[in-house]
């Protein structure tokens, strides 16, 4: 069996393409996390609005209970407030929240949480926290120097100056 050598050998162009591919997959992951955070916030707002409407209806029909059993039934019939994202946070979310509040980015989140890849971080940590981590990453990127401002020529005076 004869093995043919590949015409393409890995070189700088191949490494450059791998870096670009990594950047594009990171960009896609970031967009996905931001989309999930927006969806999660919209669902939470909708649940809160539904709870407020249900509570207003409950209060409009409420009357003082006549005995302890009726008080128990009234309490049972009361609408329940859905838990918020912050109430559902795990220990990993709390660790990530502290790291991001201190200015850490995505790499700083992966280290203390013992998660190996950014995909694992995106799957297990609250998207709202990760969006702040991505924002911290963007702030940590070196900013391009401002463009050199050209001096505008001074306008000529139309009137002769006196000396």
C-alpha positions in Angstrom: 0.0 0.0 0.0 1.4 3.4 -1.1 0.7 6.4 1.0 0.4 9.6 -0.9 1.7 12.8 0.7 -0.7 15.5 1.0 -0.1 18.5 -1.3 -1.1 20.7 1.6 1.4 20.9 4.5 0.5 22.7 7.6 2.0 26.1 7.8 1.3 29.7 8.9 -1.7 29.9 6.7 -3.2 26.8 8.2 -2.6 28.1 11.7 -4.1 31.5 10.8 -7.2 29.6 9.5 -7.4 27.7 12.8 -7.3 30.9 14.7 -10.0 32.4 12.6 -12.1 29.4 13.0 -11.7 29.6 16.7 -12.6 33.2 16.8 -15.7 32.6 14.7 -16.9 29.7 16.9 -16.3 31.9 19.9 -18.3 34.7 18.3 -21.1 32.2 17.6 -21.0 30.9 21.1 -21.2 34.5 22.5 -24.1 35.3 20.2 -25.9 32.2 21.4 -25.3 33.0 25.0 -26.6 36.6 24.5 -29.7 35.3 22.7 -30.4 32.8 25.5 -30.0 35.6 28.1 -32.4 37.8 26.2 -34.9 35.0 25.9 -34.5 34.2 29.6 -35.1 37.8 30.6 -38.2 38.0 28.4 -39.7 34.8 29.9 -39.0 36.2 33.4 -40.7 39.5 32.6 -43.7 37.7 31.2 -44.0 35.4 34.2 -43.8 38.5 36.5 -46.6 40.2 34.5 -48.8 37.1 34.7 -48.2 36.9 38.5 -49.1 40.5 39.0 -52.3 40.1 37.0 -53.2 36.9 38.9 -52.4 38.7 42.2 -54.6 41.6 41.3 -57.5 39.3 40.5 -57.0 37.4 43.7 -57.0 40.5 45.8 -60.1 41.8 44.1 -62.0 38.6 45.2 -60.4 38.3 48.6 -62.5 38.5 51.8 -61.6 38.0 55.4 -61.6 34.3 56.4 -64.3 33.2 58.9 -62.3 30.4 60.4 -58.8 28.9 60.3 -59.7 26.3 57.7 -61.0 29.1 55.3 -57.7 31.0 55.9 -55.8 27.9 54.9 -57.9 27.6 51.7 -57.4 31.2 50.9 -53.6 30.8 51.3 -53.7 27.7 49.1 -55.7 29.5 46.4 -53.3 32.5 46.3 -51.2 32.7 43.2 -47.5 31.8 43.7 -44.7 34.0 42.6 -42.4 32.2 40.1 -38.7 32.0 41.1 -36.3 34.5 39.5 -33.0 33.6 37.9 -31.1 34.9 41.0 -33.1 32.5 43.2 -32.3 29.5 41.0 -28.5 30.1 40.9 -26.2 27.2 41.6 -22.9 27.3 43.4 -21.2 27.6 40.0 -23.4 30.6 39.2 -22.4 32.2 42.5 -18.7 31.6 41.9 -19.0 33.0 38.3 -21.0 36.0 39.6 -18.2 36.9 42.1 -15.5 36.6 39.4 -17.4 38.7 36.9 -18.2 41.3 39.5 -14.5 41.6 40.1 -13.9 42.3 36.4 -13.1 38.8 35.2 -13.8 37.6 31.7 -14.6 34.2 30.3 -11.2 32.7 31.1 -11.4 33.9 34.6 -14.8 32.2 35.0 -13.5 28.8 33.7 -10.6 28.7 36.2 -12.4 28.8 39.6 -15.4 26.8 38.4 -13.2 23.9 37.3 -15.0 23.7 33.9 -12.7 22.8 31.1 -14.2 24.4 28.1 -16.2 27.5 27.3 -19.0 25.3 25.9 -19.3 23.7 29.4 -19.4 27.1 31.0 -22.1 28.2 28.5 -24.1 25.2 29.3 -23.9 25.3 33.1 -23.7 29.0 34.0 -26.5 31.5 33.8 -26.4 33.3 30.4 -26.9 36.7 32.1 -23.7 36.3 34.1 -21.8 35.1 31.0 -22.9 38.2 29.0 -21.2 40.3 31.6 -18.1 38.1 31.3 -18.1 38.6 27.5 -18.5 42.4 28.1 -15.5 42.3 30.5 -13.5 40.5 27.8 -14.4 43.2 25.3 -13.3 45.9 27.7 -10.0 44.1 28.4 -9.1 43.9 24.7 -6.4 46.5 23.7 -8.1 49.5 22.2 -6.7 50.8 18.9 -4.9 54.1 19.3 -7.0 57.1 18.4 -6.4 58.4 14.9 -4.0 61.2 14.8 -5.9 64.4 14.4 -4.6 66.5 11.6 -4.3 70.1 12.3 -6.7 72.1 10.3 -5.0 75.0 8.5 -5.9 78.3 10.0 -8.2 80.3 7.8 -6.5 83.3 6.1 -7.5 86.7 7.2 -9.3 88.6 4.5 -8.4 91.9 6.1 -4.8 93.0 6.2 -3.4 93.1 9.6 -1.9 96.2 11.1 1.5 96.1 12.5 
